[in-house]
Amino acid sequence: MPAARPLTAEPAIPHPPPVAPGADPETLEPCPGCGVRLPASTWPVDRRRNASPACWERYTLVLAHEAENIIAVGRLHQLTVDTYAAQHPGPNVPAIAVPFALVGLHLTLDEGWSGLAVRGAHGWLAEHHRSWPAFEPPDGFGALTADRVARAGSAEAHAHLVESWATATWAAWAAQHSRVRAWSLEALPPDVRARLLVDSGRGIRQRA
């Protein structure tokens, strides 16, 4: 068996440089989902993601960093996925995407579920439900986006930024919190919640 590659604080992938403060706005492409403005990219992206090519490219770098440093930040993968989806609602996005993202943020940030437990909840919901509630998105999501996380520079900074990004994104959806919580309680009965937490090893997350 080959020796495991040692984990280092620095990511094993290059991170894109920050957008220059003095960059010509005309050269920047806005993301239709989160609103971040980045230099135009030809990175392929499915229109159902409601993301600009450059934003999607940054997101793939974030995911790659988590895969490369799975011991240090792999536990944050589900939170990253849910946060990105919550920042990219839109008319072409599958109806399941935003409810999944919001219930994931709620279970993680409000109830302290681990990513593994949230993934189990998503699987149970997909298997037992066929219709999804619509949630009115906020007017904006603030300055923290996948681009900032992609430029973290270290595993420790990455973990801190994902937590901050998720918290800020969930806060942006504040007007929908009561509906998300109510739907979560309705869609995930107490016995199901208990079983999911047990199956995921209690399913309580450890903060970065």
C-alpha positions in Angstrom: 0.0 0.0 0.0 1.5 3.4 -1.0 2.3 5.8 1.9 -0.3 8.4 2.5 0.6 11.9 1.2 1.4 14.1 4.3 -1.0 17.0 4.9 0.5 20.4 4.8 -1.1 23.7 5.8 -0.8 25.1 2.3 -3.2 23.7 -0.3 -1.9 21.5 -3.0 -3.6 23.5 -5.7 -2.9 27.0 -7.0 -5.4 29.7 -5.8 -6.4 32.4 -8.2 -5.1 35.9 -7.4 -7.5 38.5 -5.9 -9.3 40.8 -8.3 -7.3 44.0 -8.5 -9.1 46.9 -6.7 -8.5 49.2 -9.6 -9.7 46.7 -12.2 -11.9 48.1 -15.0 -15.5 47.2 -14.1 -16.1 46.7 -17.8 -13.7 43.7 -17.8 -15.5 42.0 -14.9 -18.4 39.5 -15.3 -21.1 39.5 -12.6 -22.3 36.1 -11.3 -26.1 36.0 -11.7 -26.4 34.0 -8.4 -24.1 35.4 -5.7 -23.3 38.7 -7.5 -19.4 38.4 -7.3 -17.7 40.2 -10.2 -14.7 38.4 -11.7 -12.6 38.5 -14.9 -14.5 36.6 -17.6 -13.7 32.9 -17.8 -14.4 30.1 -20.3 -14.8 27.5 -17.6 -17.8 25.2 -18.5 -20.8 25.6 -16.3 -24.3 24.2 -16.5 -26.9 27.0 -16.8 -28.9 25.3 -14.1 -26.2 26.3 -11.6 -27.1 30.0 -12.1 -23.4 30.8 -11.8 -20.9 32.7 -14.0 -18.1 30.6 -15.5 -15.6 32.4 -13.3 -17.6 31.9 -10.1 -18.1 28.2 -10.9 -14.3 27.9 -11.6 -13.6 29.3 -8.1 -16.0 26.9 -6.5 -14.4 23.9 -8.2 -11.1 25.1 -6.7 -12.7 25.2 -3.2 -13.9 21.7 -3.7 -10.5 20.5 -4.9 -8.8 22.0 -1.9 -11.2 20.1 0.4 -10.5 16.9 -1.5 -6.7 17.5 -1.3 -6.9 18.3 2.5 -9.7 15.9 3.5 -8.3 15.4 7.0 -8.2 19.1 7.8 -11.2 20.4 6.0 -13.1 17.5 4.4 -15.7 17.7 7.2 -16.7 21.1 5.7 -17.6 19.7 2.3 -21.3 19.5 2.8 -21.4 22.9 4.3 -19.5 24.3 1.3 -21.9 22.6 -1.1 -25.0 23.9 0.7 -23.6 27.4 1.0 -22.8 27.7 -2.7 -26.2 26.4 -3.7 -27.9 28.8 -1.2 -26.1 31.7 -2.9 -27.2 30.7 -6.4 -31.0 30.5 -6.6 -32.6 31.2 -9.9 -35.4 30.3 -12.3 -33.4 27.5 -14.0 -32.1 25.9 -10.8 -33.8 22.6 -10.0 -36.6 22.9 -7.5 -34.8 20.6 -5.0 -31.6 22.7 -4.9 -32.5 25.6 -2.7 -34.6 23.7 -0.2 -31.8 21.2 0.2 -29.3 24.0 0.7 -31.3 25.9 3.2 -32.3 22.9 5.3 -28.6 21.9 5.3 -27.6 25.3 6.5 -30.3 25.2 9.2 -29.4 21.8 10.4 -25.7 22.6 10.5 -25.7 26.2 11.9 -28.8 26.1 14.1 -28.9 22.5 15.3 -25.2 21.6 15.1 -25.5 18.6 12.7 -22.4 17.3 11.0 -22.0 17.2 7.3 -22.4 13.4 7.3 -25.7 13.8 9.1 -26.9 16.5 6.8 -26.0 14.3 3.8 -28.2 11.6 5.3 -31.1 14.0 5.7 -30.8 15.0 2.1 -30.9 11.4 1.0 -33.9 10.7 3.2 -35.7 13.7 1.9 -35.0 12.8 -1.8 -36.3 9.3 -1.2 -39.5 10.3 0.6 -40.6 13.6 -1.0 -41.4 14.6 -4.5 -42.4 18.3 -4.1 -40.3 21.1 -2.8 -41.2 24.4 -1.2 -40.2 27.7 -2.9 -38.3 30.2 -0.9 -38.1 33.9 -1.9 -34.4 34.7 -2.2 -32.8 37.8 -0.6 -31.8 40.9 -2.6 -28.1 40.1 -2.0 -25.6 37.9 -0.3 -22.8 40.2 0.9 -19.1 40.1 0.1 -18.2 36.6 1.1 -18.4 34.2 -1.9 -16.6 31.1 -3.2 -14.0 33.4 -4.7 -12.8 34.6 -1.3 -12.7 31.0 0.0 -10.7 29.9 -3.0 -8.0 32.5 -2.0 -7.8 31.3 1.6 -4.1 30.3 1.3 -4.1 27.6 4.1 -6.3 24.8 5.5 -6.9 26.8 8.7 -8.0 29.9 6.8 -10.1 27.8 4.5 -12.0 26.3 7.4 -12.5 29.8 9.0 -13.8 31.3 5.7 -16.2 28.4 5.0 -17.7 28.9 8.5 -18.0 32.6 8.0 -19.3 32.3 4.4 -22.0 29.8 5.5 -23.0 31.9 8.5 -23.3 35.1 6.3 -25.3 33.3 3.6 -27.7 31.8 6.1 -28.1 35.2 7.7 -28.9 36.7 4.2 -31.9 34.3 4.1 -33.2 35.5 7.5 -36.7 36.4 6.1 -37.1 32.7 5.3 -35.7 31.2 8.4 -39.1 30.5 10.1 -40.4 28.7 6.9 -37.2 26.7 6.5 -37.3 25.6 10.1 -41.0 24.7 9.9 -40.5 22.7 6.7 -37.5 20.9 8.3 -39.6 19.8 11.3 -42.5 18.7 9.0 -40.3 16.9 6.4 -37.9 15.2 8.9 -40.0 13.6 11.7 -38.4 13.2 15.2 -37.8 9.5 14.7 -36.1 10.1 11.4 -33.9 12.8 12.9 -32.9 10.5 15.7 -32.1 7.6 13.4 -30.0 9.9 11.1 -28.0 11.2 14.0 -27.3 7.7 15.3 -26.4 6.4 11.8 -23.9 9.2 11.3 -22.2 8.6 14.7 -24.3 11.1 16.6 -23.9 13.6 13.8 -22.7 16.5 15.9 -20.2 18.6 14.1 -16.9 20.0 15.3 -16.3 23.6 14.7 -13.2 24.8 12.9 
